[in-house]
């Protein structure tokens, strides 16, 4: 017997440990996954790691607002996807979300450029380890965003 549901099955009926309906990877991702909370925690961690100064606070806040808006948009999209009933509803949600994501990334790019403009060379080197790729839920250099 595998992990629970039969040979090679995870405890939730899917393949491998932890896999099953609604399981979306080792960091979670089911209906209860909260990108906003993860983004806020990650921003607090990054602000500390980068040692943001009072003079850099405005640029940091603009960047943080863009990150939190992306997280809120993702959370709203996920909620809508879990409650949509038809393939047509889901397709429309995906199309609208794609447009929203494009605008959101433009806003994030602007915030990131403004933040980099006020960082010291040492902070930029540290930021290069952490920023650039959206991966809510991981910390440290491997979890860049």
C-alpha positions as CSV (number, residue, x, y, z in Angstrom):
1,X,0.0,0.0,0.0
2,X,1.2,3.5,-0.7
3,X,0.5,6.6,1.3
4,X,-3.2,6.0,1.9
5,X,-5.5,5.5,-1.0
6,X,-4.0,2.5,-2.7
7,X,-0.7,1.6,-4.4
8,X,1.2,4.8,-5.1
9,X,-1.5,7.0,-3.7
10,X,-1.1,9.9,-1.4
11,X,-3.1,10.4,1.8
12,X,-5.6,12.5,0.0
13,X,-6.1,10.1,-2.9
14,X,-3.6,11.6,-5.3
15,X,-0.1,10.5,-6.4
16,X,2.7,10.8,-3.9
17,X,2.7,12.2,-0.4
18,X,0.1,14.9,0.2
19,X,-1.3,14.9,-3.3
20,X,-5.0,14.9,-3.9
21,X,-7.9,17.1,-4.9
22,X,-7.0,20.7,-4.2
23,X,-3.4,20.0,-3.4
24,X,-1.2,22.4,-5.3
25,X,2.4,21.8,-4.2
26,X,4.4,21.7,-1.0
27,X,3.5,25.3,0.0
28,X,-0.2,24.6,-0.2
29,X,-2.4,26.3,-2.6
30,X,-5.9,24.9,-2.0
31,X,-8.9,27.1,-1.2
32,X,-7.4,28.2,2.1
33,X,-4.1,29.4,0.6
34,X,-3.7,33.2,1.4
35,X,-1.3,35.0,-0.9
36,X,-1.9,38.4,0.9
37,X,-0.7,37.0,4.3
38,X,2.2,35.4,2.6
39,X,3.1,38.6,0.8
40,X,2.9,40.7,3.9
41,X,5.1,38.3,5.8
42,X,7.6,38.2,3.0
43,X,7.7,42.0,2.7
44,X,8.4,42.3,6.4
45,X,11.2,39.8,6.1
46,X,12.7,41.6,3.0
47,X,12.5,45.0,4.6
48,X,14.5,43.7,7.5
49,X,17.0,41.9,5.2
50,X,17.5,44.9,3.0
51,X,17.8,47.3,6.0
52,X,15.5,49.8,4.5
53,X,16.2,53.3,5.8
54,X,13.8,56.2,6.5
55,X,15.0,57.9,3.3
56,X,14.1,54.8,1.4
57,X,10.7,54.2,3.0
58,X,8.6,55.9,0.3
59,X,10.1,53.8,-2.5
60,X,9.8,50.7,-0.3
61,X,6.1,51.4,0.4
62,X,5.4,51.9,-3.3
63,X,7.0,48.6,-4.1
64,X,5.2,46.9,-1.2
65,X,1.9,48.2,-2.4
66,X,2.4,46.8,-5.8
67,X,3.3,43.4,-4.3
68,X,0.3,43.4,-2.0
69,X,-2.0,44.4,-4.9
70,X,-0.7,41.4,-6.9
71,X,-1.3,39.1,-4.0
72,X,-4.9,40.5,-3.4
73,X,-5.6,40.1,-7.2
74,X,-4.4,36.5,-7.0
75,X,-6.4,35.8,-3.9
76,X,-9.6,37.2,-5.6
77,X,-8.9,35.2,-8.7
78,X,-8.4,32.0,-6.8
79,X,-11.6,32.5,-4.8
80,X,-13.5,33.1,-8.0
81,X,-12.0,30.0,-9.6
82,X,-13.0,27.8,-6.7
83,X,-16.5,29.1,-6.8
84,X,-17.1,29.2,-10.6
85,X,-19.4,26.5,-12.0
86,X,-18.9,26.3,-15.7
87,X,-16.0,26.1,-18.1
88,X,-17.2,29.3,-19.7
89,X,-17.0,31.1,-16.3
90,X,-13.5,29.8,-15.7
91,X,-12.3,30.8,-19.2
92,X,-13.7,34.3,-18.7
93,X,-12.0,34.5,-15.3
94,X,-8.7,33.5,-16.8
95,X,-8.9,36.0,-19.7
96,X,-9.8,38.8,-17.3
97,X,-7.1,37.7,-14.9
98,X,-4.4,37.7,-17.6
99,X,-5.2,41.3,-18.5
100,X,-5.1,42.3,-14.9
101,X,-1.8,40.5,-14.3
102,X,-0.2,42.4,-17.2
103,X,-1.2,45.7,-15.7
104,X,-0.1,44.5,-12.3
105,X,3.3,43.6,-13.5
106,X,3.8,47.0,-15.1
107,X,3.0,48.5,-11.7
108,X,5.4,46.1,-10.0
109,X,8.1,46.9,-12.5
110,X,7.7,50.7,-11.8
111,X,7.8,50.1,-8.1
112,X,10.9,47.9,-8.3
113,X,12.7,50.4,-10.5
114,X,12.0,53.2,-8.1
115,X,13.1,51.1,-5.2
116,X,16.4,50.1,-6.9
117,X,17.1,53.8,-7.6
118,X,17.3,54.5,-3.9
119,X,19.2,51.4,-2.7
120,X,22.9,51.4,-1.9
121,X,25.2,49.0,-3.8
122,X,25.2,46.7,-0.9
123,X,21.4,46.7,-0.7
124,X,21.2,46.1,-4.4
125,X,23.4,43.0,-4.1
126,X,21.2,41.7,-1.3
127,X,18.0,42.5,-3.3
128,X,19.3,40.6,-6.3
129,X,19.2,37.5,-4.2
130,X,15.5,38.0,-3.2
131,X,13.6,40.1,-5.7
132,X,12.5,39.5,-9.3
133,X,10.4,36.3,-9.3
134,X,7.0,36.1,-7.7
135,X,7.1,33.0,-5.5
136,X,4.8,33.6,-2.5
137,X,5.5,31.3,0.4
138,X,9.3,30.8,0.2
139,X,11.9,32.7,2.1
140,X,15.6,33.2,1.4
141,X,17.5,33.4,-1.8
142,X,15.7,30.4,-3.3
143,X,12.4,32.1,-2.9
144,X,13.0,35.2,-5.1
145,X,10.3,37.6,-6.0
